Amino acid sequence: MINYFSSDFKLGILGGGQLGKMLLYETRKLDINTIVMDPSEEAPCKISANTFIQGDLMNYETVLDFGRKVDLLTFEIESVNVEALKQLEKEGIKVYPSSDTLEKISDKVVQKQFYLDNGLPTAVFSAFNSRAELLKAFSENQISLPFVWKSATGGYDGRGVMIVKSKEDLTQVPDRKCLAEKLVPFKNELAVIVARNPSGEAISYPVVEMEFHPVANQVEYVICPARIEASISKKARELAEKISAAFKHVGLLAVEMFLTQEDELVVNEVAPRPHNSGHYSIEASYTNQFEQHLRAILDLPLGNTESKVAGIMVNLSGEKNHTGAPIYKNMEQILKMPGVTPHIYGKKETRPFRKMGHVTIVNKDLRTARTIAEEVKNTLKVISEN
């Protein structure tokens, strides 16, 4: 058994954003030595890592050089050089989740085809290498309005996704590899996080329900437990665990899905890392998602995923018309509210809809938690000095 704690073992983390920062809460708790690399000199992780390196995550040589400094490598963002990860694995460095998992997930066309190949329910889609190909298919009635346009790569936090409702919308579609997905009429957007270690032990978290901002297409509220029938919850967890087994991933896998009007489950997409839909777990679960990710990649026993109490997470995003050094307006007011815990990510600049933090509300009663969450959302604002 490797001694990870208070030892010379080095855990490398590619990406130094808020997910990395929250992961470092747990490495500090367990005294695991960390080296983090991020392109930004002001990355939120910088203050908490044992060693911080500024570097380009998409540069082959930079990632290769970084990986050779560590004993095990993980990432908190999908935009990393996969070829470098493959080479590191050949050299015997453990990379979790693996380059194979990341390669399948980071291209949405490949990811969607993977669902079809493995008999997993997903929305009907067509793939295109360019806008011209998409427009040709539309002119030949191979696809019809409305549909969801998704960039094959690089999309996150609602970016790289458009609902195309009209011919005018078609003119706004970027020219890149993409897919056109049939619009699924759904009742709820759900998510399940699955943890899996190299020994094959796997466990899922309770189903959460997500409420989205209508303009930014970002999650506004994550509600745990989801307000759905117990039988649907069971099916959702089983489906997420099946997807995890198909990917053979190691670490955390966040599985986003739609619940249709007919109570069928349709997989939307997955993320191979700690995820926005699991932030509630820091306050509400026996084992939060960041500790669980460490347990999984280090092949330690997985922790209890059940909730101690109902939890709601409110995303804290930059206000419209505000760019610059952030001010967290009315923080004192929300700190007076029962069961409220703010998390500030440490980003030096706020921009409209940029994720600047989140707030967790815990309560024995889910309805009370939801009411307080609404109050938090309406009270706490991220603005700038200008």
Rosetta blueprint (number, residue, H / E / L):
1 M L
2 I L
3 N L
4 Y L
5 F L
6 S L
7 S L
8 D L
9 F L
10 K E
11 L E
12 G E
13 I E
14 L E
15 G L
16 G L
17 G L
18 Q H
19 L H
20 G H
21 K H
22 M H
23 L H
24 L H
25 Y H
26 E H
27 T H
28 R H
29 K H
30 L H
31 D L
32 I L
33 N E
34 T E
35 I E
36 V E
37 M E
38 D E
39 P L
40 S L
41 E L
42 E L
43 A L
44 P H
45 C H
46 K H
47 I H
48 S L
49 A L
50 N L
51 T E
52 F E
53 I E
54 Q E
55 G L
56 D L
57 L L
58 M L
59 N L
60 Y H
61 E H
62 T H
63 V H
64 L H
65 D H
66 F H
67 G H
68 R L
69 K L
70 V L
71 D L
72 L E
73 L E
74 T E
75 F E
76 E L
77 I L
78 E L
79 S L
80 V L
81 N L
82 V H
83 E H
84 A H
85 L H
86 K H
87 Q H
88 L H
89 E H
90 K H
91 E L
92 G L
93 I L
94 K E
95 V E
96 Y L
97 P L
98 S L
99 S H
100 D H
101 T H
102 L H
103 E H
104 K H
105 I H
106 S H
107 D L
108 K H
109 V H
110 V H
111 Q H
112 K H
113 Q H
114 F H
115 Y H
116 L H
117 D H
118 N L
119 G L
120 L L
121 P L
122 T E
123 A L
124 V L
125 F E
126 S E
127 A E
128 F E
129 N L
130 S L
131 R H
132 A H
133 E H
134 L H
135 L H
136 K H
137 A H
138 F H
139 S H
140 E L
141 N L
142 Q L
143 I L
144 S L
145 L L
146 P L
147 F E
148 V E
149 W E
150 K E
151 S E
152 A L
153 T L
154 G L
155 G L
156 Y L
157 D L
158 G L
159 R L
160 G L
161 V E
162 M E
163 I E
164 V E
165 K L
166 S L
167 K H
168 E H
169 D H
170 L H
171 T L
172 Q L
173 V L
174 P L
175 D L
176 R L
177 K L
178 C E
179 L E
180 A E
181 E E
182 K E
183 L L
184 V L
185 P L
186 F E
187 K E
188 N E
189 E E
190 L E
191 A E
192 V E
193 I E
194 V E
195 A E
196 R E
197 N L
198 P L
199 S L
200 G L
201 E L
202 A E
203 I E
204 S E
205 Y L
206 P L
207 V L
208 V E
209 E E
210 M E
211 E E
212 F E
213 H L
214 P L
215 V L
216 A L
217 N L
218 Q L
219 V E
220 E E
221 Y E
222 V E
223 I E
224 C E
225 P L
226 A L
227 R L
228 I L
229 E L
230 A H
231 S H
232 I H
233 S H
234 K H
235 K H
236 A H
237 R H
238 E H
239 L H
240 A H
241 E H
242 K H
243 I H
244 S H
245 A H
246 A H
247 F H
248 K L
249 H L
250 V L
251 G E
252 L E
253 L E
254 A E
255 V E
256 E E
257 M E
258 F E
259 L E
260 T E
261 Q L
262 E L
263 D L
264 E L
265 L E
266 V E
267 V E
268 N E
269 E E
270 V E
271 A E
272 P L
273 R L
274 P L
275 H L
276 N H
277 S H
278 G H
279 H L
280 Y L
281 S H
282 I H
283 E H
284 A H
285 S E
286 Y L
287 T L
288 N L
289 Q H
290 F H
291 E H
292 Q H
293 H H
294 L H
295 R H
296 A H
297 I H
298 L L
299 D L
300 L L
301 P L
302 L L
303 G L
304 N L
305 T L
306 E L
307 S E
308 K L
309 V L
310 A E
311 G E
312 I E
313 M E
314 V E
315 N E
316 L E
317 S E
318 G E
319 E L
320 K L
321 N L
322 H L
323 T L
324 G E
325 A L
326 P E
327 I E
328 Y E
329 K E
330 N L
331 M H
332 E H
333 Q H
334 I H
335 L H
336 K L
337 M L
338 P L
339 G L
340 V E
341 T E
342 P E
343 H E
344 I E
345 Y L
346 G L
347 K L
348 K L
349 E L
350 T E
351 R L
352 P L
353 F L
354 R L
355 K E
356 M E
357 G E
358 H E
359 V E
360 T E
361 I E
362 V E
363 N E
364 K L
365 D L
366 L H
367 R H
368 T H
369 A H
370 R H
371 T H
372 I H
373 A H
374 E H
375 E H
376 V H
377 K H
378 N H
379 T H
380 L L
381 K E
382 V E
383 I E
384 S E
385 E L
386 N L
